[in-house]
Amino acid sequence: MSIEQRIDNLISAGWNVLDSDFDPAALQRSREQAFHCVDAALGADHVTTRHFGNLVSFGYWAQFTK
């Protein structure tokens, strides 16, 4: 998938967060889309990608990434 499509998916996920009145599941989907953008832009081995991946899947939000 192209970076442009990843960005479009992130924008769509952001609108879904707003439309859902900040539903936790919608917020997590938005975080996941942001991670996919970072991954596509920087690569899986980049330190920022790995750090952001840990943040997205940490704590309370981890239940939504499985």
C-alpha positions in Angstrom: 0.0 0.0 0.0 1.3 3.4 -0.9 2.1 6.1 1.7 -0.6 8.3 0.1 -3.2 5.5 0.8 -1.9 5.2 4.3 -2.3 8.9 4.9 -5.8 8.8 3.4 -6.6 5.9 5.8 -5.3 8.0 8.7 -7.4 10.9 7.8 -10.5 8.7 7.5 -9.7 7.2 10.9 -9.4 10.6 12.4 -12.8 11.6 11.1 -14.2 8.4 12.5 -12.9 9.4 15.9 -14.7 12.7 15.7 -17.9 11.1 14.4 -17.8 8.5 17.2 -17.4 11.1 20.0 -14.0 9.8 20.8 -14.9 6.1 21.2 -11.9 4.2 22.6 -11.9 1.6 19.7 -12.0 4.4 17.1 -9.1 6.1 18.9 -7.1 2.9 18.8 -7.8 2.4 15.1 -6.6 6.0 14.5 -3.4 5.2 16.5 -2.9 2.0 14.4 -3.3 4.0 11.2 -0.8 6.5 12.4 1.6 3.7 13.1 1.2 2.3 9.6 2.0 5.8 8.2 5.2 6.0 10.3 6.1 2.5 9.3 5.6 3.2 5.6 7.6 6.5 5.8 10.5 5.3 8.0 10.6 1.6 7.8 10.1 -1.1 10.4 13.6 -1.0 11.7 13.7 2.7 12.4 13.9 3.6 16.1 10.9 6.0 15.9 8.8 3.2 14.3 9.7 0.8 17.0 9.1 3.3 19.8 5.7 4.4 18.4 4.7 0.7 17.9 5.4 0.2 21.6 3.3 3.2 22.6 0.4 2.1 20.4 0.3 -1.4 21.9 1.0 -0.4 25.5 -1.3 -0.6 28.6 -5.0 -0.1 28.2 -4.8 0.2 24.4 -3.1 -3.2 24.0 -6.5 -4.9 24.2 -7.4 -3.3 20.9 -4.3 -4.3 19.0 -4.9 -8.1 19.3 
